[in-house]
């Protein structure tokens, strides 16, 4: 038996060695959590943590809501310890500042750590945070507890712990089923569709995994190896397309990136994944010369509708006259997309309004080309009238572009895109 499996088995035996007593099955969950933090013995901690997780696994949404509210309200910092640390703090004294930092840490973080001592608990805690995220939209008082989860997950799911795997047709079926279920950009229609995406010689799929969740992909990227930079998604997804061998390709196209775990929202993996995949592909296929995306523009139509006053009168009138099933001319759609992607910003900040643009520009990519009528699926038409774009990853300029975007919101764009954004928009 592998060392890790043996250790997990021992912990499971310890955690399950004591019978559930009346207090672990009937005592309020919040009270059990207080007891857990008061425990000293390792075996007792495991047993009580396992009992809490077991009850949460079968709890109703109302019960989870009450649990989250109680934890948020009663598991703050130790007031006595915090008051003492505040009194002891001296300006410029690193030791007292550190003591104040630890005294200010809410007990809810220690609770989450204690629950995670049970083998297999990490996945359950990730799912628990997914419930918390959904509830916190309507209950702002829960946002502090969510910040505790996010703070800990940022450490637990640090890049150093992540493992990249190439997903192939030989990958175990239970993981392949999850790839089908988690695909969030271009639906995988069945096993035949999946097989071409992971098994064809000009296709690759890479995913990040965590040792505590070895059968659960965290994020994955699908790659098409092509001879030219693509301008539409249908030829990439088509099962009748012309296949090429990997060594015939000069372009690697990242055409779909899917985050898999709702409970890990706010924990960034994509920037690491793309850079890692580029490195993997360069090692395997040194003849590749270009690394680009074929990306959606998910909020283009919404932005155009909500910002009609910022458009010229003719363009605004043209868009207002469109029926829901109609779309602007390719020229107008491309010009609108160029303006949107290079100029629309989030709130009062300087980062791109479009989430996909923000992701790739923040990773140091260039907005390379805009393609109207590139995605004529129902989703593509609904989101962006079918517009898709290429973001280009140039290894020699990634850091420079990343720094300029992070510091000033500078959008790296090709001359053709800049020209589109500057041109008068005509119907």
TORRO-793229 format. One record per residue (C-alpha): residue number from 1; residue in three letters; y, z, x. Coordinates in Angstrom, 1 decimal. Layout:
BEGIN
REC;seq;type;py;pz;px
REC;NUM;ALA;Y;Z;X
...
END
This chain:
BEGIN
REC;seq;type;py;pz;px
REC;1;UNK;0.0;0.0;0.0
REC;2;UNK;3.4;-0.9;1.4
REC;3;UNK;5.5;2.0;2.6
REC;4;UNK;8.2;1.5;0.0
REC;5;UNK;5.6;1.3;-2.9
REC;6;UNK;3.9;4.5;-1.6
REC;7;UNK;7.2;6.4;-1.5
REC;8;UNK;8.1;5.2;-5.0
REC;9;UNK;4.7;6.3;-6.2
REC;10;UNK;5.1;9.7;-4.7
REC;11;UNK;8.5;10.1;-6.4
REC;12;UNK;7.1;9.0;-9.7
REC;13;UNK;4.3;11.5;-9.5
REC;14;UNK;6.8;14.3;-8.7
REC;15;UNK;9.2;13.3;-11.5
REC;16;UNK;6.3;13.1;-14.0
REC;17;UNK;4.4;16.1;-12.8
REC;18;UNK;5.9;18.6;-15.1
REC;19;UNK;5.4;18.5;-18.8
REC;20;UNK;8.5;17.9;-20.9
REC;21;UNK;9.6;21.3;-22.1
REC;22;UNK;11.4;21.9;-25.3
REC;23;UNK;14.8;22.0;-23.6
REC;24;UNK;14.4;18.5;-22.2
REC;25;UNK;13.4;17.0;-25.5
REC;26;UNK;15.7;18.9;-27.9
REC;27;UNK;18.6;20.1;-25.9
REC;28;UNK;21.9;18.0;-26.2
REC;29;UNK;22.0;15.3;-23.5
REC;30;UNK;25.4;16.5;-22.1
REC;31;UNK;24.0;20.0;-21.7
REC;32;UNK;20.9;18.6;-19.9
REC;33;UNK;23.3;16.8;-17.6
REC;34;UNK;25.1;20.0;-16.7
REC;35;UNK;21.7;21.5;-16.0
REC;36;UNK;20.8;18.6;-13.8
REC;37;UNK;23.9;19.1;-11.6
REC;38;UNK;23.1;22.8;-11.3
REC;39;UNK;19.5;22.2;-10.1
REC;40;UNK;18.7;22.9;-6.5
REC;41;UNK;15.1;21.8;-6.1
REC;42;UNK;14.4;18.2;-5.5
REC;43;UNK;11.4;18.1;-7.7
REC;44;UNK;13.4;19.7;-10.6
REC;45;UNK;16.2;17.2;-10.1
REC;46;UNK;13.8;14.3;-10.4
REC;47;UNK;12.0;15.8;-13.4
REC;48;UNK;15.3;16.5;-15.3
REC;49;UNK;16.9;13.2;-14.4
REC;50;UNK;13.8;11.3;-15.6
REC;51;UNK;13.9;13.2;-18.9
REC;52;UNK;17.6;12.3;-19.4
REC;53;UNK;17.0;8.6;-18.6
REC;54;UNK;14.0;8.5;-20.9
REC;55;UNK;16.1;9.8;-23.8
REC;56;UNK;18.9;7.4;-23.1
REC;57;UNK;16.4;4.5;-23.0
REC;58;UNK;15.6;5.2;-26.7
REC;59;UNK;19.0;6.4;-27.8
REC;60;UNK;20.9;4.5;-30.6
REC;61;UNK;24.3;3.0;-29.9
REC;62;UNK;25.9;5.9;-31.8
REC;63;UNK;24.0;8.4;-29.6
REC;64;UNK;25.1;6.6;-26.5
REC;65;UNK;28.7;6.6;-27.7
REC;66;UNK;28.6;10.3;-28.2
REC;67;UNK;27.0;10.8;-24.8
REC;68;UNK;29.7;8.7;-23.0
REC;69;UNK;32.5;10.5;-24.8
REC;70;UNK;31.1;13.9;-23.9
REC;71;UNK;30.6;13.0;-20.2
REC;72;UNK;34.1;11.5;-20.1
REC;73;UNK;35.6;14.6;-21.6
REC;74;UNK;33.7;17.3;-19.7
REC;75;UNK;32.6;15.9;-16.3
REC;76;UNK;35.9;15.7;-14.6
REC;77;UNK;36.8;17.3;-11.2
REC;78;UNK;36.0;20.9;-10.6
REC;79;UNK;39.4;22.4;-11.6
REC;80;UNK;39.0;25.5;-9.4
REC;81;UNK;38.0;23.5;-6.3
REC;82;UNK;40.7;21.0;-6.9
REC;83;UNK;43.4;23.6;-7.3
REC;84;UNK;42.3;25.2;-4.0
REC;85;UNK;42.3;21.9;-2.2
REC;86;UNK;45.8;21.1;-3.5
REC;87;UNK;47.0;24.4;-2.3
REC;88;UNK;45.4;23.9;1.1
REC;89;UNK;46.7;20.4;1.6
REC;90;UNK;49.2;19.9;4.3
REC;91;UNK;51.2;16.7;5.0
REC;92;UNK;49.7;14.8;7.9
REC;93;UNK;46.5;17.0;8.0
REC;94;UNK;43.6;14.6;7.8
REC;95;UNK;41.0;17.3;7.2
REC;96;UNK;42.9;18.8;4.3
REC;97;UNK;43.5;15.4;2.8
REC;98;UNK;39.8;14.6;3.1
REC;99;UNK;39.0;17.9;1.4
REC;100;UNK;41.4;17.1;-1.4
REC;101;UNK;39.8;13.6;-1.8
REC;102;UNK;36.4;15.1;-2.3
REC;103;UNK;37.6;17.9;-4.6
REC;104;UNK;39.3;15.3;-6.8
REC;105;UNK;36.1;13.4;-7.3
REC;106;UNK;34.9;13.7;-11.0
REC;107;UNK;31.5;15.4;-11.6
REC;108;UNK;30.5;12.3;-13.5
REC;109;UNK;30.0;10.5;-10.2
REC;110;UNK;27.6;13.2;-9.0
REC;111;UNK;25.8;12.9;-12.3
REC;112;UNK;25.3;9.1;-11.9
REC;113;UNK;24.1;9.6;-8.3
REC;114;UNK;21.6;12.3;-9.5
REC;115;UNK;20.3;10.1;-12.3
REC;116;UNK;19.8;7.3;-9.7
REC;117;UNK;17.4;9.5;-7.7
REC;118;UNK;14.6;8.5;-10.1
REC;119;UNK;12.6;5.4;-9.0
REC;120;UNK;13.7;2.4;-11.1
REC;121;UNK;16.8;4.1;-12.3
REC;122;UNK;19.3;1.6;-10.8
REC;123;UNK;18.4;-1.1;-13.3
REC;124;UNK;18.7;1.3;-16.2
REC;125;UNK;22.1;2.5;-15.0
REC;126;UNK;23.3;-1.1;-14.8
REC;127;UNK;22.2;-1.7;-18.4
REC;128;UNK;23.8;1.6;-19.4
REC;129;UNK;27.1;0.4;-18.0
REC;130;UNK;26.8;-2.8;-20.0
REC;131;UNK;26.8;-0.7;-23.1
REC;132;UNK;29.7;1.3;-21.8
REC;133;UNK;31.7;-1.8;-21.1
REC;134;UNK;31.2;-3.0;-24.7
REC;135;UNK;32.3;0.3;-26.1
REC;136;UNK;35.3;0.8;-23.8
REC;137;UNK;37.0;-2.2;-25.3
REC;138;UNK;37.5;-0.2;-28.5
REC;139;UNK;37.6;3.3;-26.9
REC;140;UNK;40.1;3.4;-24.0
REC;141;UNK;39.1;7.0;-23.3
REC;142;UNK;35.9;5.7;-21.8
REC;143;UNK;37.6;3.5;-19.2
REC;144;UNK;37.7;6.3;-16.6
REC;145;UNK;33.9;6.7;-16.9
REC;146;UNK;33.5;3.0;-16.4
REC;147;UNK;35.6;3.2;-13.3
REC;148;UNK;33.2;5.8;-12.0
REC;149;UNK;30.3;3.4;-12.5
REC;150;UNK;32.2;0.5;-10.9
REC;151;UNK;33.2;2.6;-7.9
REC;152;UNK;29.5;3.6;-7.2
REC;153;UNK;28.1;0.2;-7.9
REC;154;UNK;30.6;-1.4;-5.5
REC;155;UNK;28.9;0.7;-2.7
REC;156;UNK;25.3;0.4;-4.0
REC;157;UNK;25.6;-3.4;-4.3
REC;158;UNK;27.4;-3.9;-1.1
REC;159;UNK;26.7;-7.3;0.6
REC;160;UNK;24.7;-5.5;3.3
REC;161;UNK;22.0;-4.5;0.7
REC;162;UNK;21.7;-7.9;-0.9
REC;163;UNK;18.9;-10.3;-0.2
REC;164;UNK;19.3;-14.1;-0.7
REC;165;UNK;16.2;-16.0;-1.9
REC;166;UNK;15.6;-19.6;-2.5
REC;167;UNK;14.1;-20.0;-6.0
REC;168;UNK;11.5;-22.7;-6.1
REC;169;UNK;8.7;-23.9;-8.5
REC;170;UNK;6.4;-21.4;-6.6
REC;171;UNK;8.7;-18.4;-7.5
REC;172;UNK;6.9;-16.0;-9.8
REC;173;UNK;7.1;-17.0;-13.5
REC;174;UNK;8.8;-13.8;-14.6
REC;175;UNK;11.7;-14.5;-12.3
REC;176;UNK;11.9;-18.2;-13.4
REC;177;UNK;12.0;-17.1;-17.0
REC;178;UNK;15.1;-15.0;-16.2
REC;179;UNK;16.7;-18.0;-14.5
REC;180;UNK;16.4;-19.9;-17.7
REC;181;UNK;17.7;-17.0;-19.8
REC;182;UNK;20.7;-16.2;-17.5
REC;183;UNK;22.0;-19.7;-16.9
REC;184;UNK;25.5;-19.5;-18.2
REC;185;UNK;27.1;-22.8;-17.5
REC;186;UNK;24.7;-25.7;-18.2
REC;187;UNK;21.8;-24.6;-20.4
REC;188;UNK;18.3;-25.0;-19.1
REC;189;UNK;16.5;-26.6;-22.0
REC;190;UNK;12.9;-25.7;-21.0
REC;191;UNK;10.4;-25.6;-18.2
REC;192;UNK;10.6;-29.3;-17.4
REC;193;UNK;14.4;-29.0;-17.0
REC;194;UNK;14.0;-26.0;-14.8
REC;195;UNK;11.3;-27.7;-12.7
REC;196;UNK;13.7;-30.5;-11.7
REC;197;UNK;16.5;-28.0;-10.9
REC;198;UNK;14.3;-26.0;-8.5
REC;199;UNK;11.5;-28.4;-7.5
REC;200;UNK;13.1;-31.8;-6.9
REC;201;UNK;13.7;-32.6;-3.2
REC;202;UNK;17.4;-33.1;-3.8
REC;203;UNK;17.9;-29.8;-5.7
REC;204;UNK;18.2;-26.2;-4.5
REC;205;UNK;18.7;-22.9;-6.3
REC;206;UNK;19.6;-19.7;-4.5
REC;207;UNK;19.9;-16.2;-5.9
REC;208;UNK;21.0;-12.7;-4.7
REC;209;UNK;18.6;-9.7;-5.3
REC;210;UNK;18.9;-6.0;-4.6
REC;211;UNK;16.0;-3.9;-3.2
REC;212;UNK;16.3;-1.5;-6.2
REC;213;UNK;16.0;-4.4;-8.6
REC;214;UNK;13.6;-6.8;-6.9
REC;215;UNK;12.7;-8.8;-10.0
REC;216;UNK;16.2;-9.1;-11.4
REC;217;UNK;18.5;-11.8;-10.0
REC;218;UNK;22.1;-10.6;-9.8
REC;219;UNK;23.8;-14.0;-9.4
REC;220;UNK;22.5;-17.5;-8.7
REC;221;UNK;23.9;-20.9;-7.7
REC;222;UNK;22.4;-24.3;-8.4
REC;223;UNK;23.0;-27.1;-5.8
REC;224;UNK;22.6;-30.8;-6.1
REC;225;UNK;22.2;-32.8;-2.9
REC;226;UNK;24.0;-36.2;-3.3
REC;227;UNK;25.2;-39.2;-1.4
REC;228;UNK;28.8;-39.0;-2.8
REC;229;UNK;31.1;-36.4;-4.4
REC;230;UNK;30.2;-36.4;-8.1
REC;231;UNK;32.7;-37.0;-10.9
REC;232;UNK;30.6;-36.1;-14.0
REC;233;UNK;27.9;-33.6;-14.8
REC;234;UNK;25.5;-35.8;-16.9
REC;235;UNK;24.1;-37.7;-13.9
REC;236;UNK;23.3;-34.4;-12.1
REC;237;UNK;21.5;-32.9;-15.1
REC;238;UNK;19.7;-36.1;-16.2
REC;239;UNK;16.0;-36.2;-15.8
REC;240;UNK;16.1;-40.0;-15.4
REC;241;UNK;18.5;-39.9;-12.5
REC;242;UNK;17.7;-41.5;-9.2
REC;243;UNK;16.1;-39.0;-6.9
REC;244;UNK;16.9;-39.0;-3.2
REC;245;UNK;15.3;-37.2;-0.3
REC;246;UNK;17.2;-34.2;1.2
REC;247;UNK;17.9;-36.0;4.4
REC;248;UNK;19.6;-38.9;2.6
REC;249;UNK;22.2;-36.5;1.2
REC;250;UNK;25.6;-36.0;2.8
REC;251;UNK;27.1;-33.8;0.0
REC;252;UNK;26.0;-30.4;-1.4
REC;253;UNK;27.4;-29.9;-4.9
REC;254;UNK;27.5;-26.4;-6.4
REC;255;UNK;27.4;-27.3;-10.0
REC;256;UNK;26.5;-24.0;-11.7
REC;257;UNK;27.1;-20.3;-10.8
REC;258;UNK;25.7;-17.7;-13.2
REC;259;UNK;26.3;-13.9;-13.1
REC;260;UNK;23.2;-12.3;-14.5
REC;261;UNK;23.9;-8.6;-15.1
REC;262;UNK;26.6;-7.6;-17.6
REC;263;UNK;26.6;-4.1;-16.2
REC;264;UNK;27.8;-5.4;-12.8
REC;265;UNK;30.9;-7.0;-14.1
REC;266;UNK;33.8;-6.5;-11.6
REC;267;UNK;31.3;-6.4;-8.7
REC;268;UNK;31.9;-9.6;-6.7
REC;269;UNK;28.9;-11.4;-5.4
REC;270;UNK;29.9;-15.1;-5.7
REC;271;UNK;32.1;-15.4;-2.6
REC;272;UNK;29.3;-14.0;-0.4
REC;273;UNK;26.7;-16.2;-2.1
REC;274;UNK;28.5;-19.4;-1.6
REC;275;UNK;29.2;-18.7;2.0
REC;276;UNK;25.6;-17.7;2.6
REC;277;UNK;24.3;-20.8;0.8
REC;278;UNK;26.5;-23.0;2.9
REC;279;UNK;25.1;-21.4;6.0
REC;280;UNK;21.5;-21.8;4.7
REC;281;UNK;22.0;-25.5;3.9
REC;282;UNK;23.7;-26.2;7.2
REC;283;UNK;20.8;-24.8;9.0
REC;284;UNK;18.3;-26.7;7.0
REC;285;UNK;20.3;-30.0;6.6
REC;286;UNK;22.8;-30.4;9.5
REC;287;UNK;23.6;-33.9;8.3
REC;288;UNK;25.5;-32.5;5.2
REC;289;UNK;29.2;-33.2;5.7
REC;290;UNK;30.8;-32.0;2.4
REC;291;UNK;30.4;-28.9;0.3
REC;292;UNK;32.0;-29.1;-3.1
REC;293;UNK;31.7;-27.8;-6.6
REC;294;UNK;31.7;-29.6;-9.9
REC;295;UNK;33.4;-26.9;-12.0
REC;296;UNK;34.4;-26.5;-15.6
REC;297;UNK;38.0;-25.7;-16.6
REC;298;UNK;37.1;-23.1;-19.3
REC;299;UNK;40.6;-22.2;-20.7
REC;300;UNK;42.4;-25.5;-20.5
REC;301;UNK;42.6;-26.2;-24.2
REC;302;UNK;43.5;-22.6;-25.0
REC;303;UNK;46.3;-22.7;-22.4
REC;304;UNK;47.7;-26.0;-23.7
REC;305;UNK;47.7;-24.7;-27.3
REC;306;UNK;49.4;-21.4;-26.4
REC;307;UNK;52.0;-22.9;-24.0
REC;308;UNK;53.2;-25.9;-26.0
REC;309;UNK;56.8;-24.7;-25.5
REC;310;UNK;56.4;-25.1;-21.7
REC;311;UNK;55.3;-28.8;-22.1
REC;312;UNK;57.6;-31.7;-22.5
REC;313;UNK;58.3;-32.6;-26.1
REC;314;UNK;56.3;-35.8;-26.2
REC;315;UNK;53.2;-34.1;-24.8
REC;316;UNK;53.5;-31.1;-27.1
REC;317;UNK;53.8;-33.5;-30.1
REC;318;UNK;50.8;-35.5;-29.0
REC;319;UNK;48.6;-32.4;-28.7
REC;320;UNK;49.8;-31.0;-32.0
REC;321;UNK;48.8;-34.2;-33.7
REC;322;UNK;45.3;-34.1;-32.4
REC;323;UNK;42.5;-33.3;-34.8
REC;324;UNK;40.0;-30.6;-33.6
REC;325;UNK;37.4;-33.2;-32.8
REC;326;UNK;39.9;-35.5;-31.0
REC;327;UNK;41.0;-35.4;-27.4
REC;328;UNK;44.0;-36.7;-25.4
REC;329;UNK;43.7;-39.8;-23.3
REC;330;UNK;41.9;-39.3;-19.9
REC;331;UNK;45.3;-39.7;-18.1
REC;332;UNK;47.0;-37.0;-20.2
REC;333;UNK;44.0;-34.7;-19.9
REC;334;UNK;43.9;-35.0;-16.1
REC;335;UNK;47.7;-34.5;-15.8
REC;336;UNK;47.5;-31.4;-18.1
REC;337;UNK;44.6;-30.0;-16.0
REC;338;UNK;46.4;-30.6;-12.8
REC;339;UNK;49.5;-28.7;-14.1
REC;340;UNK;47.4;-25.9;-15.5
REC;341;UNK;45.4;-25.3;-12.4
REC;342;UNK;48.2;-25.5;-9.9
REC;343;UNK;51.0;-23.7;-11.9
REC;344;UNK;49.6;-21.4;-14.6
REC;345;UNK;49.5;-17.8;-13.4
REC;346;UNK;48.0;-14.5;-14.6
REC;347;UNK;50.7;-12.4;-16.3
REC;348;UNK;53.4;-11.5;-13.9
REC;349;UNK;51.1;-12.0;-10.9
REC;350;UNK;50.7;-15.0;-8.6
REC;351;UNK;47.0;-15.7;-9.0
REC;352;UNK;45.6;-18.6;-11.0
REC;353;UNK;45.3;-18.1;-14.7
REC;354;UNK;42.0;-20.0;-14.8
REC;355;UNK;39.1;-17.7;-13.9
REC;356;UNK;37.1;-20.4;-12.2
REC;357;UNK;40.1;-21.6;-10.2
REC;358;UNK;40.9;-18.1;-9.2
REC;359;UNK;37.4;-17.6;-8.0
REC;360;UNK;37.2;-20.7;-5.8
REC;361;UNK;40.8;-20.6;-4.6
REC;362;UNK;40.3;-17.0;-3.7
REC;363;UNK;37.3;-18.0;-1.6
REC;364;UNK;39.4;-20.4;0.4
REC;365;UNK;38.5;-23.7;-1.4
REC;366;UNK;40.8;-26.6;-2.1
REC;367;UNK;41.4;-28.1;-5.5
REC;368;UNK;40.2;-31.5;-4.5
REC;369;UNK;39.9;-33.8;-7.5
REC;370;UNK;40.2;-33.8;-11.3
REC;371;UNK;37.8;-35.8;-13.5
REC;372;UNK;38.5;-36.4;-17.2
REC;373;UNK;35.5;-37.1;-19.5
REC;374;UNK;33.2;-35.4;-16.9
REC;375;UNK;31.5;-33.1;-19.4
REC;376;UNK;31.1;-34.5;-22.9
REC;377;UNK;28.9;-31.7;-24.1
REC;378;UNK;30.0;-29.6;-27.1
REC;379;UNK;31.0;-26.8;-24.7
REC;380;UNK;32.8;-29.1;-22.3
REC;381;UNK;34.9;-30.7;-25.1
REC;382;UNK;35.7;-27.4;-26.7
REC;383;UNK;36.9;-25.8;-23.5
REC;384;UNK;38.7;-28.6;-21.7
REC;385;UNK;38.4;-31.9;-23.6
REC;386;UNK;35.6;-32.7;-21.1
REC;387;UNK;37.7;-32.2;-17.9
REC;388;UNK;35.9;-31.0;-14.7
REC;389;UNK;37.1;-30.5;-11.2
REC;390;UNK;35.9;-30.5;-7.6
REC;391;UNK;36.7;-27.6;-5.3
REC;392;UNK;36.2;-28.5;-1.7
REC;393;UNK;35.0;-25.9;0.9
REC;394;UNK;36.1;-27.0;4.3
REC;395;UNK;34.8;-24.5;6.8
REC;396;UNK;37.6;-25.0;9.3
REC;397;UNK;40.3;-24.1;6.6
REC;398;UNK;38.6;-21.5;4.4
REC;399;UNK;40.2;-18.5;6.0
REC;400;UNK;43.6;-20.0;6.2
REC;401;UNK;43.5;-21.0;2.5
REC;402;UNK;42.0;-17.7;1.4
REC;403;UNK;44.8;-15.8;3.2
REC;404;UNK;47.6;-18.0;1.7
REC;405;UNK;46.2;-17.6;-1.8
REC;406;UNK;45.7;-13.8;-1.5
REC;407;UNK;49.2;-13.2;0.0
REC;408;UNK;51.3;-15.7;-2.0
REC;409;UNK;49.1;-17.3;-4.6
REC;410;UNK;49.3;-20.6;-2.7
REC;411;UNK;47.1;-23.2;-4.4
REC;412;UNK;45.5;-25.5;-1.9
REC;413;UNK;45.4;-28.9;-3.6
REC;414;UNK;44.8;-32.4;-2.4
REC;415;UNK;47.6;-35.0;-2.5
REC;416;UNK;46.0;-36.7;-5.5
REC;417;UNK;46.0;-33.5;-7.5
REC;418;UNK;49.6;-32.6;-6.6
REC;419;UNK;50.6;-36.1;-7.6
REC;420;UNK;49.0;-35.6;-11.0
REC;421;UNK;50.7;-32.3;-11.5
REC;422;UNK;54.1;-33.8;-10.7
REC;423;UNK;53.7;-37.0;-12.8
REC;424;UNK;55.4;-37.2;-16.2
REC;425;UNK;52.7;-36.6;-18.9
REC;426;UNK;52.3;-39.6;-21.2
REC;427;UNK;50.0;-40.0;-24.1
END
